[in-house]
Amino acid sequence: MDRKELEAKVIELVAMAYGKDAADLTVDSTFKEDLAGASIQMVGLVSELENELDVMIALQDASACATIGELVDKVEEEM
């Protein structure tokens, strides 16, 4: 999976976890301002990332990401 495919997949999973439209999200979308989700949504997102992409991401690491792009970087490091 190349970087663009990975970005698209992570955006799709973020959209699903946060109840947003994937078309409205980019790697520059922020979790705090753009998504304004609860921590339980991040828990669900981490679980989906692990299931879909077969990577282990610590919830603490995922929660520390300010943008979707930073989360993609974390996932990429684990692949």
Secondary structure, DSSP 8 states (H G I E B T S, - for coil): --HHHHHHHHHHHHHHHHT--GGG--TT-BIIIII---HHHHHHHHHHHHHHH-----HHHHHT-SBHHHHHHHHHHH-
